[in-house]
Amino acid sequence: MLEKLIKFFVLNLVDKPEVVTITEVETKGKSIIEVRVAPQDLAKVIGKEGRTFRALRTIINVVDQESKRDLVVDTIAQ
């Protein structure tokens, strides 16, 4: 569910949606969601002073707050 939500937001921000990959790695009590985008799209996903990415993380944490797990969302340029 979280992957679909992140994908929806990220695909609407980038110029090269075919390059976007989202993977979720589960560890003990912690989930790491990696968002990989094209290098030229990285700035669009992060936003001015990180505001866009911070807003995305806030939305994801609100949606996921019932699970009581630590959630890390990270953006990586491919």
HTML snippet that shows the backbone in 3Dmol.js (N, CA, C, O; Angstrom):
<script src="https://3Dmol.org/build/3Dmol-min.js"></script>
<div id="view" style="width:600px;height:400px;position:relative"></div>
<script>
const pdb = `
ATOM      1  N   MET A   1       0.815  -1.196   0.000  1.00  0.00           N
ATOM      2  CA  MET A   1       0.000   0.000   0.000  1.00  0.00           C
ATOM      3  C   MET A   1       0.861   1.263   0.000  1.00  0.00           C
ATOM      4  O   MET A   1       0.609   2.197  -0.761  1.00  0.00           O
ATOM      5  N   LEU A   2       1.878   1.279   0.862  1.00  0.00           N
ATOM      6  CA  LEU A   2       2.745   2.452   0.922  1.00  0.00           C
ATOM      7  C   LEU A   2       3.507   2.646  -0.382  1.00  0.00           C
ATOM      8  O   LEU A   2       3.706   3.772  -0.837  1.00  0.00           O
ATOM      9  N   GLU A   3       3.930   1.536  -0.973  1.00  0.00           N
ATOM     10  CA  GLU A   3       4.659   1.644  -2.235  1.00  0.00           C
ATOM     11  C   GLU A   3       3.790   2.279  -3.315  1.00  0.00           C
ATOM     12  O   GLU A   3       4.275   3.090  -4.103  1.00  0.00           O
ATOM     13  N   LYS A   4       2.517   1.917  -3.357  1.00  0.00           N
ATOM     14  CA  LYS A   4       1.608   2.499  -4.351  1.00  0.00           C
ATOM     15  C   LYS A   4       1.424   3.992  -4.118  1.00  0.00           C
ATOM     16  O   LYS A   4       1.389   4.774  -5.068  1.00  0.00           O
ATOM     17  N   LEU A   5       1.306   4.384  -2.861  1.00  0.00           N
ATOM     18  CA  LEU A   5       1.136   5.796  -2.527  1.00  0.00           C
ATOM     19  C   LEU A   5       2.372   6.606  -2.903  1.00  0.00           C
ATOM     20  O   LEU A   5       2.260   7.681  -3.492  1.00  0.00           O
ATOM     21  N   ILE A   6       3.542   6.091  -2.563  1.00  0.00           N
ATOM     22  CA  ILE A   6       4.790   6.775  -2.908  1.00  0.00           C
ATOM     23  C   ILE A   6       4.938   6.856  -4.421  1.00  0.00           C
ATOM     24  O   ILE A   6       5.314   7.897  -4.958  1.00  0.00           O
ATOM     25  N   LYS A   7       4.642   5.758  -5.103  1.00  0.00           N
ATOM     26  CA  LYS A   7       4.761   5.729  -6.563  1.00  0.00           C
ATOM     27  C   LYS A   7       3.846   6.768  -7.203  1.00  0.00           C
ATOM     28  O   LYS A   7       4.240   7.441  -8.155  1.00  0.00           O
ATOM     29  N   PHE A   8       2.629   6.901  -6.686  1.00  0.00           N
ATOM     30  CA  PHE A   8       1.693   7.892  -7.209  1.00  0.00           C
ATOM     31  C   PHE A   8       2.288   9.300  -7.132  1.00  0.00           C
ATOM     32  O   PHE A   8       2.254  10.040  -8.116  1.00  0.00           O
ATOM     33  N   PHE A   9       2.824   9.669  -5.985  1.00  0.00           N
ATOM     34  CA  PHE A   9       3.386  11.008  -5.817  1.00  0.00           C
ATOM     35  C   PHE A   9       4.640  11.207  -6.665  1.00  0.00           C
ATOM     36  O   PHE A   9       4.778  12.220  -7.352  1.00  0.00           O
ATOM     37  N   VAL A  10       5.548  10.241  -6.613  1.00  0.00           N
ATOM     38  CA  VAL A  10       6.831  10.392  -7.312  1.00  0.00           C
ATOM     39  C   VAL A  10       6.644  10.418  -8.825  1.00  0.00           C
ATOM     40  O   VAL A  10       7.279  11.222  -9.507  1.00  0.00           O
ATOM     41  N   LEU A  11       5.788   9.560  -9.358  1.00  0.00           N
ATOM     42  CA  LEU A  11       5.584   9.525 -10.811  1.00  0.00           C
ATOM     43  C   LEU A  11       5.016  10.836 -11.344  1.00  0.00           C
ATOM     44  O   LEU A  11       5.256  11.188 -12.499  1.00  0.00           O
ATOM     45  N   ASN A  12       4.274  11.553 -10.524  1.00  0.00           N
ATOM     46  CA  ASN A  12       3.740  12.840 -10.945  1.00  0.00           C
ATOM     47  C   ASN A  12       4.750  13.974 -10.827  1.00  0.00           C
ATOM     48  O   ASN A  12       4.491  15.081 -11.300  1.00  0.00           O
ATOM     49  N   LEU A  13       5.889  13.718 -10.208  1.00  0.00           N
ATOM     50  CA  LEU A  13       6.920  14.743 -10.053  1.00  0.00           C
ATOM     51  C   LEU A  13       8.025  14.649 -11.103  1.00  0.00           C
ATOM     52  O   LEU A  13       8.621  15.664 -11.463  1.00  0.00           O
ATOM     53  N   VAL A  14       8.299  13.458 -11.592  1.00  0.00           N
ATOM     54  CA  VAL A  14       9.480  13.238 -12.429  1.00  0.00           C
ATOM     55  C   VAL A  14       9.185  13.364 -13.924  1.00  0.00           C
ATOM     56  O   VAL A  14       8.039  13.266 -14.364  1.00  0.00           O
ATOM     57  N   ASP A  15      10.265  13.586 -14.695  1.00  0.00           N
ATOM     58  CA  ASP A  15      10.163  13.632 -16.153  1.00  0.00           C
ATOM     59  C   ASP A  15      10.338  12.250 -16.783  1.00  0.00           C
ATOM     60  O   ASP A  15       9.840  11.995 -17.880  1.00  0.00           O
ATOM     61  N   LYS A  16      11.044  11.363 -16.087  1.00  0.00           N
ATOM     62  CA  LYS A  16      11.299  10.015 -16.606  1.00  0.00           C
ATOM     63  C   LYS A  16      10.684   8.969 -15.671  1.00  0.00           C
ATOM     64  O   LYS A  16      11.393   8.347 -14.882  1.00  0.00           O
ATOM     65  N   PRO A  17       9.366   8.779 -15.762  1.00  0.00           N
ATOM     66  CA  PRO A  17       8.718   7.820 -14.855  1.00  0.00           C
ATOM     67  C   PRO A  17       9.127   6.368 -15.097  1.00  0.00           C
ATOM     68  O   PRO A  17       8.987   5.529 -14.207  1.00  0.00           O
ATOM     69  N   GLU A  18       9.628   6.068 -16.284  1.00  0.00           N
ATOM     70  CA  GLU A  18      10.028   4.688 -16.577  1.00  0.00           C
ATOM     71  C   GLU A  18      11.265   4.264 -15.786  1.00  0.00           C
ATOM     72  O   GLU A  18      11.536   3.069 -15.664  1.00  0.00           O
ATOM     73  N   VAL A  19      12.010   5.216 -15.251  1.00  0.00           N
ATOM     74  CA  VAL A  19      13.231   4.924 -14.504  1.00  0.00           C
ATOM     75  C   VAL A  19      12.949   4.710 -13.014  1.00  0.00           C
ATOM     76  O   VAL A  19      13.773   4.127 -12.310  1.00  0.00           O
ATOM     77  N   VAL A  20      11.823   5.164 -12.541  1.00  0.00           N
ATOM     78  CA  VAL A  20      11.499   5.120 -11.110  1.00  0.00           C
ATOM     79  C   VAL A  20      11.314   3.679 -10.637  1.00  0.00           C
ATOM     80  O   VAL A  20      10.548   2.912 -11.220  1.00  0.00           O
ATOM     81  N   THR A  21      12.035   3.328  -9.565  1.00  0.00           N
ATOM     82  CA  THR A  21      11.834   2.039  -8.904  1.00  0.00           C
ATOM     83  C   THR A  21      11.692   2.287  -7.407  1.00  0.00           C
ATOM     84  O   THR A  21      12.377   3.131  -6.828  1.00  0.00           O
ATOM     85  N   ILE A  22      10.797   1.539  -6.807  1.00  0.00           N
ATOM     86  CA  ILE A  22      10.554   1.674  -5.376  1.00  0.00           C
ATOM     87  C   ILE A  22      10.656   0.288  -4.769  1.00  0.00           C
ATOM     88  O   ILE A  22       9.944  -0.632  -5.171  1.00  0.00           O
ATOM     89  N   THR A  23      11.551   0.143  -3.792  1.00  0.00           N
ATOM     90  CA  THR A  23      11.725  -1.138  -3.127  1.00  0.00           C
ATOM     91  C   THR A  23      11.585  -0.949  -1.623  1.00  0.00           C
ATOM     92  O   THR A  23      11.982   0.075  -1.068  1.00  0.00           O
ATOM     93  N   GLU A  24      11.018  -1.951  -0.983  1.00  0.00           N
ATOM     94  CA  GLU A  24      10.853  -1.907   0.470  1.00  0.00           C
ATOM     95  C   GLU A  24      11.618  -3.066   1.080  1.00  0.00           C
ATOM     96  O   GLU A  24      11.436  -4.222   0.697  1.00  0.00           O
ATOM     97  N   VAL A  25      12.475  -2.740   2.034  1.00  0.00           N
ATOM     98  CA  VAL A  25      13.267  -3.741   2.732  1.00  0.00           C
ATOM     99  C   VAL A  25      12.793  -3.772   4.183  1.00  0.00           C
ATOM    100  O   VAL A  25      12.838  -2.762   4.885  1.00  0.00           O
ATOM    101  N   GLU A  26      12.340  -4.941   4.619  1.00  0.00           N
ATOM    102  CA  GLU A  26      11.855  -5.102   5.994  1.00  0.00           C
ATOM    103  C   GLU A  26      12.980  -5.666   6.855  1.00  0.00           C
ATOM    104  O   GLU A  26      13.607  -6.665   6.502  1.00  0.00           O
ATOM    105  N   THR A  27      13.223  -5.020   7.973  1.00  0.00           N
ATOM    106  CA  THR A  27      14.134  -5.551   8.975  1.00  0.00           C
ATOM    107  C   THR A  27      13.357  -5.628  10.280  1.00  0.00           C
ATOM    108  O   THR A  27      12.169  -5.308  10.312  1.00  0.00           O
ATOM    109  N   LYS A  28      13.989  -6.033  11.317  1.00  0.00           N
ATOM    110  CA  LYS A  28      13.299  -6.202  12.597  1.00  0.00           C
ATOM    111  C   LYS A  28      12.770  -4.857  13.108  1.00  0.00           C
ATOM    112  O   LYS A  28      13.538  -4.025  13.591  1.00  0.00           O
ATOM    113  N   GLY A  29      11.459  -4.654  12.997  1.00  0.00           N
ATOM    114  CA  GLY A  29      10.833  -3.439  13.506  1.00  0.00           C
ATOM    115  C   GLY A  29      11.083  -2.193  12.688  1.00  0.00           C
ATOM    116  O   GLY A  29      10.723  -1.095  13.113  1.00  0.00           O
ATOM    117  N   LYS A  30      11.689  -2.337  11.530  1.00  0.00           N
ATOM    118  CA  LYS A  30      12.033  -1.167  10.718  1.00  0.00           C
ATOM    119  C   LYS A  30      11.823  -1.478   9.249  1.00  0.00           C
ATOM    120  O   LYS A  30      12.157  -2.565   8.778  1.00  0.00           O
ATOM    121  N   SER A  31      11.268  -0.519   8.533  1.00  0.00           N
ATOM    122  CA  SER A  31      11.101  -0.661   7.088  1.00  0.00           C
ATOM    123  C   SER A  31      11.870   0.446   6.393  1.00  0.00           C
ATOM    124  O   SER A  31      11.790   1.611   6.784  1.00  0.00           O
ATOM    125  N   ILE A  32      12.605   0.083   5.377  1.00  0.00           N
ATOM    126  CA  ILE A  32      13.335   1.066   4.580  1.00  0.00           C
ATOM    127  C   ILE A  32      12.743   1.031   3.182  1.00  0.00           C
ATOM    128  O   ILE A  32      12.731  -0.010   2.526  1.00  0.00           O
ATOM    129  N   ILE A  33      12.253   2.175   2.733  1.00  0.00           N
ATOM    130  CA  ILE A  33      11.695   2.287   1.393  1.00  0.00           C
ATOM    131  C   ILE A  33      12.664   3.121   0.569  1.00  0.00           C
ATOM    132  O   ILE A  33      12.905   4.290   0.871  1.00  0.00           O
ATOM    133  N   GLU A  34      13.219   2.511  -0.473  1.00  0.00           N
ATOM    134  CA  GLU A  34      14.156   3.201  -1.355  1.00  0.00           C
ATOM    135  C   GLU A  34      13.425   3.647  -2.611  1.00  0.00           C
ATOM    136  O   GLU A  34      12.772   2.849  -3.283  1.00  0.00           O
ATOM    137  N   VAL A  35      13.544   4.922  -2.916  1.00  0.00           N
ATOM    138  CA  VAL A  35      12.952   5.492  -4.122  1.00  0.00           C
ATOM    139  C   VAL A  35      14.110   5.850  -5.045  1.00  0.00           C
ATOM    140  O   VAL A  35      14.900   6.743  -4.739  1.00  0.00           O
ATOM    141  N   ARG A  36      14.210   5.157  -6.164  1.00  0.00           N
ATOM    142  CA  ARG A  36      15.286   5.424  -7.126  1.00  0.00           C
ATOM    143  C   ARG A  36      14.706   6.159  -8.328  1.00  0.00           C
ATOM    144  O   ARG A  36      13.718   5.733  -8.926  1.00  0.00           O
ATOM    145  N   VAL A  37      15.351   7.282  -8.665  1.00  0.00           N
ATOM    146  CA  VAL A  37      14.905   8.111  -9.785  1.00  0.00           C
ATOM    147  C   VAL A  37      16.105   8.456 -10.656  1.00  0.00           C
ATOM    148  O   VAL A  37      17.251   8.241 -10.261  1.00  0.00           O
ATOM    149  N   ALA A  38      15.836   8.993 -11.841  1.00  0.00           N
ATOM    150  CA  ALA A  38      16.905   9.450 -12.729  1.00  0.00           C
ATOM    151  C   ALA A  38      17.631  10.621 -12.061  1.00  0.00           C
ATOM    152  O   ALA A  38      17.011  11.389 -11.325  1.00  0.00           O
ATOM    153  N   PRO A  39      18.935  10.767 -12.309  1.00  0.00           N
ATOM    154  CA  PRO A  39      19.690  11.853 -11.668  1.00  0.00           C
ATOM    155  C   PRO A  39      19.093  13.244 -11.902  1.00  0.00           C
ATOM    156  O   PRO A  39      19.111  14.082 -11.001  1.00  0.00           O
ATOM    157  N   GLN A  40      18.567  13.493 -13.096  1.00  0.00           N
ATOM    158  CA  GLN A  40      18.005  14.817 -13.373  1.00  0.00           C
ATOM    159  C   GLN A  40      16.666  15.042 -12.668  1.00  0.00           C
ATOM    160  O   GLN A  40      16.207  16.180 -12.574  1.00  0.00           O
ATOM    161  N   ASP A  41      16.038  13.982 -12.174  1.00  0.00           N
ATOM    162  CA  ASP A  41      14.766  14.104 -11.463  1.00  0.00           C
ATOM    163  C   ASP A  41      14.930  14.179  -9.949  1.00  0.00           C
ATOM    164  O   ASP A  41      13.972  14.470  -9.233  1.00  0.00           O
ATOM    165  N   LEU A  42      16.121  13.921  -9.468  1.00  0.00           N
ATOM    166  CA  LEU A  42      16.345  13.889  -8.025  1.00  0.00           C
ATOM    167  C   LEU A  42      15.983  15.220  -7.362  1.00  0.00           C
ATOM    168  O   LEU A  42      15.358  15.238  -6.301  1.00  0.00           O
ATOM    169  N   ALA A  43      16.373  16.320  -7.982  1.00  0.00           N
ATOM    170  CA  ALA A  43      16.069  17.640  -7.409  1.00  0.00           C
ATOM    171  C   ALA A  43      14.566  17.893  -7.347  1.00  0.00           C
ATOM    172  O   ALA A  43      14.085  18.539  -6.416  1.00  0.00           O
ATOM    173  N   LYS A  44      13.832  17.397  -8.315  1.00  0.00           N
ATOM    174  CA  LYS A  44      12.375  17.579  -8.312  1.00  0.00           C
ATOM    175  C   LYS A  44      11.723  16.806  -7.175  1.00  0.00           C
ATOM    176  O   LYS A  44      10.776  17.288  -6.552  1.00  0.00           O
ATOM    177  N   VAL A  45      12.223  15.620  -6.907  1.00  0.00           N
ATOM    178  CA  VAL A  45      11.651  14.803  -5.840  1.00  0.00           C
ATOM    179  C   VAL A  45      12.007  15.384  -4.468  1.00  0.00           C
ATOM    180  O   VAL A  45      11.183  15.373  -3.554  1.00  0.00           O
ATOM    181  N   ILE A  46      13.217  15.882  -4.330  1.00  0.00           N
ATOM    182  CA  ILE A  46      13.632  16.462  -3.052  1.00  0.00           C
ATOM    183  C   ILE A  46      12.977  17.818  -2.837  1.00  0.00           C
ATOM    184  O   ILE A  46      12.522  18.118  -1.733  1.00  0.00           O
ATOM    185  N   GLY A  47      12.924  18.636  -3.873  1.00  0.00           N
ATOM    186  CA  GLY A  47      12.287  19.945  -3.760  1.00  0.00           C
ATOM    187  C   GLY A  47      13.212  20.995  -3.164  1.00  0.00           C
ATOM    188  O   GLY A  47      14.322  20.695  -2.725  1.00  0.00           O
ATOM    189  N   LYS A  48      12.738  22.214  -3.160  1.00  0.00           N
ATOM    190  CA  LYS A  48      13.517  23.327  -2.629  1.00  0.00           C
ATOM    191  C   LYS A  48      13.694  23.151  -1.122  1.00  0.00           C
ATOM    192  O   LYS A  48      12.722  23.069  -0.372  1.00  0.00           O
ATOM    193  N   GLU A  49      14.954  23.095  -0.700  1.00  0.00           N
ATOM    194  CA  GLU A  49      15.333  22.894   0.703  1.00  0.00           C
ATOM    195  C   GLU A  49      14.738  21.616   1.296  1.00  0.00           C
ATOM    196  O   GLU A  49      14.552  21.525   2.509  1.00  0.00           O
ATOM    197  N   GLY A  50      14.436  20.625   0.443  1.00  0.00           N
ATOM    198  CA  GLY A  50      13.920  19.343   0.902  1.00  0.00           C
ATOM    199  C   GLY A  50      12.451  19.338   1.287  1.00  0.00           C
ATOM    200  O   GLY A  50      11.969  18.378   1.886  1.00  0.00           O
ATOM    201  N   ARG A  51      11.746  20.390   0.953  1.00  0.00           N
ATOM    202  CA  ARG A  51      10.348  20.519   1.385  1.00  0.00           C
ATOM    203  C   ARG A  51       9.436  19.465   0.762  1.00  0.00           C
ATOM    204  O   ARG A  51       8.574  18.912   1.446  1.00  0.00           O
ATOM    205  N   THR A  52       9.616  19.185  -0.516  1.00  0.00           N
ATOM    206  CA  THR A  52       8.754  18.200  -1.181  1.00  0.00           C
ATOM    207  C   THR A  52       8.953  16.818  -0.576  1.00  0.00           C
ATOM    208  O   THR A  52       7.987  16.113  -0.283  1.00  0.00           O
ATOM    209  N   PHE A  53      10.205  16.441  -0.393  1.00  0.00           N
ATOM    210  CA  PHE A  53      10.496  15.117   0.158  1.00  0.00           C
ATOM    211  C   PHE A  53      10.052  15.016   1.613  1.00  0.00           C
ATOM    212  O   PHE A  53       9.546  13.976   2.035  1.00  0.00           O
ATOM    213  N   ARG A  54      10.234  16.074   2.372  1.00  0.00           N
ATOM    214  CA  ARG A  54       9.789  16.100   3.763  1.00  0.00           C
ATOM    215  C   ARG A  54       8.269  15.937   3.846  1.00  0.00           C
ATOM    216  O   ARG A  54       7.764  15.215   4.706  1.00  0.00           O
ATOM    217  N   ALA A  55       7.547  16.608   2.950  1.00  0.00           N
ATOM    218  CA  ALA A  55       6.086  16.485   2.915  1.00  0.00           C
ATOM    219  C   ALA A  55       5.678  15.052   2.563  1.00  0.00           C
ATOM    220  O   ALA A  55       4.740  14.510   3.148  1.00  0.00           O
ATOM    221  N   LEU A  56       6.379  14.446   1.614  1.00  0.00           N
ATOM    222  CA  LEU A  56       6.091  13.056   1.240  1.00  0.00           C
ATOM    223  C   LEU A  56       6.310  12.121   2.427  1.00  0.00           C
ATOM    224  O   LEU A  56       5.489  11.240   2.685  1.00  0.00           O
ATOM    225  N   ARG A  57       7.408  12.310   3.144  1.00  0.00           N
ATOM    226  CA  ARG A  57       7.673  11.482   4.324  1.00  0.00           C
ATOM    227  C   ARG A  57       6.612  11.677   5.399  1.00  0.00           C
ATOM    228  O   ARG A  57       6.207  10.717   6.054  1.00  0.00           O
ATOM    229  N   THR A  58       6.163  12.912   5.584  1.00  0.00           N
ATOM    230  CA  THR A  58       5.118  13.186   6.574  1.00  0.00           C
ATOM    231  C   THR A  58       3.832  12.455   6.221  1.00  0.00           C
ATOM    232  O   THR A  58       3.206  11.836   7.082  1.00  0.00           O
ATOM    233  N   ILE A  59       3.439  12.528   4.958  1.00  0.00           N
ATOM    234  CA  ILE A  59       2.221  11.837   4.511  1.00  0.00           C
ATOM    235  C   ILE A  59       2.347  10.330   4.730  1.00  0.00           C
ATOM    236  O   ILE A  59       1.419   9.696   5.231  1.00  0.00           O
ATOM    237  N   ILE A  60       3.476   9.765   4.361  1.00  0.00           N
ATOM    238  CA  ILE A  60       3.690   8.326   4.505  1.00  0.00           C
ATOM    239  C   ILE A  60       3.654   7.918   5.978  1.00  0.00           C
ATOM    240  O   ILE A  60       3.065   6.892   6.321  1.00  0.00           O
ATOM    241  N   ASN A  61       4.273   8.704   6.841  1.00  0.00           N
ATOM    242  CA  ASN A  61       4.273   8.374   8.267  1.00  0.00           C
ATOM    243  C   ASN A  61       2.882   8.470   8.881  1.00  0.00           C
ATOM    244  O   ASN A  61       2.544   7.681   9.763  1.00  0.00           O
ATOM    245  N   VAL A  62       2.074   9.419   8.429  1.00  0.00           N
ATOM    246  CA  VAL A  62       0.702   9.530   8.928  1.00  0.00           C
ATOM    247  C   VAL A  62      -0.118   8.319   8.493  1.00  0.00           C
ATOM    248  O   VAL A  62      -0.872   7.756   9.287  1.00  0.00           O
ATOM    249  N   VAL A  63       0.029   7.926   7.244  1.00  0.00           N
ATOM    250  CA  VAL A  63      -0.708   6.769   6.733  1.00  0.00           C
ATOM    251  C   VAL A  63      -0.280   5.492   7.460  1.00  0.00           C
ATOM    252  O   VAL A  63      -1.100   4.602   7.688  1.00  0.00           O
ATOM    253  N   ASP A  64       0.987   5.403   7.818  1.00  0.00           N
ATOM    254  CA  ASP A  64       1.547   4.178   8.393  1.00  0.00           C
ATOM    255  C   ASP A  64       1.620   4.192   9.921  1.00  0.00           C
ATOM    256  O   ASP A  64       2.205   3.276  10.499  1.00  0.00           O
ATOM    257  N   GLN A  65       1.062   5.172  10.584  1.00  0.00           N
ATOM    258  CA  GLN A  65       1.273   5.287  12.025  1.00  0.00           C
ATOM    259  C   GLN A  65       0.639   4.157  12.836  1.00  0.00           C
ATOM    260  O   GLN A  65       1.047   3.931  13.975  1.00  0.00           O
ATOM    261  N   GLU A  66      -0.324   3.454  12.300  1.00  0.00           N
ATOM    262  CA  GLU A  66      -0.939   2.343  13.029  1.00  0.00           C
ATOM    263  C   GLU A  66      -0.011   1.141  13.172  1.00  0.00           C
ATOM    264  O   GLU A  66      -0.179   0.338  14.089  1.00  0.00           O
ATOM    265  N   SER A  67       0.957   1.012  12.284  1.00  0.00           N
ATOM    266  CA  SER A  67       1.815  -0.172  12.317  1.00  0.00           C
ATOM    267  C   SER A  67       2.854  -0.129  13.432  1.00  0.00           C
ATOM    268  O   SER A  67       3.419  -1.167  13.776  1.00  0.00           O
ATOM    269  N   LYS A  68       3.117   1.032  13.998  1.00  0.00           N
ATOM    270  CA  LYS A  68       4.070   1.182  15.114  1.00  0.00           C
ATOM    271  C   LYS A  68       5.477   0.713  14.758  1.00  0.00           C
ATOM    272  O   LYS A  68       6.205   0.229  15.625  1.00  0.00           O
ATOM    273  N   ARG A  69       5.859   0.850  13.513  1.00  0.00           N
ATOM    274  CA  ARG A  69       7.216   0.475  13.116  1.00  0.00           C
ATOM    275  C   ARG A  69       7.952   1.728  12.674  1.00  0.00           C
ATOM    276  O   ARG A  69       7.334   2.724  12.299  1.00  0.00           O
ATOM    277  N   ASP A  70       9.265   1.672  12.720  1.00  0.00           N
ATOM    278  CA  ASP A  70      10.070   2.775  12.207  1.00  0.00           C
ATOM    279  C   ASP A  70      10.083   2.680  10.694  1.00  0.00           C
ATOM    280  O   ASP A  70      10.289   1.608  10.125  1.00  0.00           O
ATOM    281  N   LEU A  71       9.863   3.802  10.059  1.00  0.00           N
ATOM    282  CA  LEU A  71       9.811   3.832   8.606  1.00  0.00           C
ATOM    283  C   LEU A  71      10.823   4.839   8.098  1.00  0.00           C
ATOM    284  O   LEU A  71      10.824   5.995   8.520  1.00  0.00           O
ATOM    285  N   VAL A  72      11.686   4.403   7.190  1.00  0.00           N
ATOM    286  CA  VAL A  72      12.699   5.261   6.592  1.00  0.00           C
ATOM    287  C   VAL A  72      12.427   5.322   5.100  1.00  0.00           C
ATOM    288  O   VAL A  72      12.362   4.287   4.436  1.00  0.00           O
ATOM    289  N   VAL A  73      12.268   6.532   4.567  1.00  0.00           N
ATOM    290  CA  VAL A  73      12.084   6.719   3.131  1.00  0.00           C
ATOM    291  C   VAL A  73      13.330   7.426   2.627  1.00  0.00           C
ATOM    292  O   VAL A  73      13.676   8.499   3.120  1.00  0.00           O
ATOM    293  N   ASP A  74      14.001   6.839   1.656  1.00  0.00           N
ATOM    294  CA  ASP A  74      15.262   7.371   1.153  1.00  0.00           C
ATOM    295  C   ASP A  74      15.191   7.503  -0.364  1.00  0.00           C
ATOM    296  O   ASP A  74      14.633   6.642  -1.043  1.00  0.00           O
ATOM    297  N   THR A  75      15.761   8.586  -0.890  1.00  0.00           N
ATOM    298  CA  THR A  75      15.781   8.811  -2.331  1.00  0.00           C
ATOM    299  C   THR A  75      17.198   8.632  -2.856  1.00  0.00           C
ATOM    300  O   THR A  75      18.156   9.132  -2.267  1.00  0.00           O
ATOM    301  N   ILE A  76      17.324   7.911  -3.975  1.00  0.00           N
ATOM    302  CA  ILE A  76      18.624   7.610  -4.559  1.00  0.00           C
ATOM    303  C   ILE A  76      18.562   7.879  -6.058  1.00  0.00           C
ATOM    304  O   ILE A  76      17.599   7.492  -6.719  1.00  0.00           O
ATOM    305  N   ALA A  77      19.587   8.541  -6.597  1.00  0.00           N
ATOM    306  CA  ALA A  77      19.671   8.744  -8.046  1.00  0.00           C
ATOM    307  C   ALA A  77      20.310   7.509  -8.667  1.00  0.00           C
ATOM    308  O   ALA A  77      21.297   6.990  -8.146  1.00  0.00           O
ATOM    309  N   GLN A  78      19.752   7.038  -9.781  1.00  0.00           N
ATOM    310  CA  GLN A  78      20.296   5.850 -10.455  1.00  0.00           C
ATOM    311  C   GLN A  78      21.369   6.243 -11.422  1.00  0.00           C
ATOM    312  O   GLN A  78      21.947   5.383 -12.086  1.00  0.00           O
TER     313      GLN A  78
END
`;
const viewer = $3Dmol.createViewer("view");
viewer.addModel(pdb, "pdb");
viewer.setStyle({}, {cartoon: {color: "spectrum"}});
viewer.zoomTo();
viewer.render();
</script>
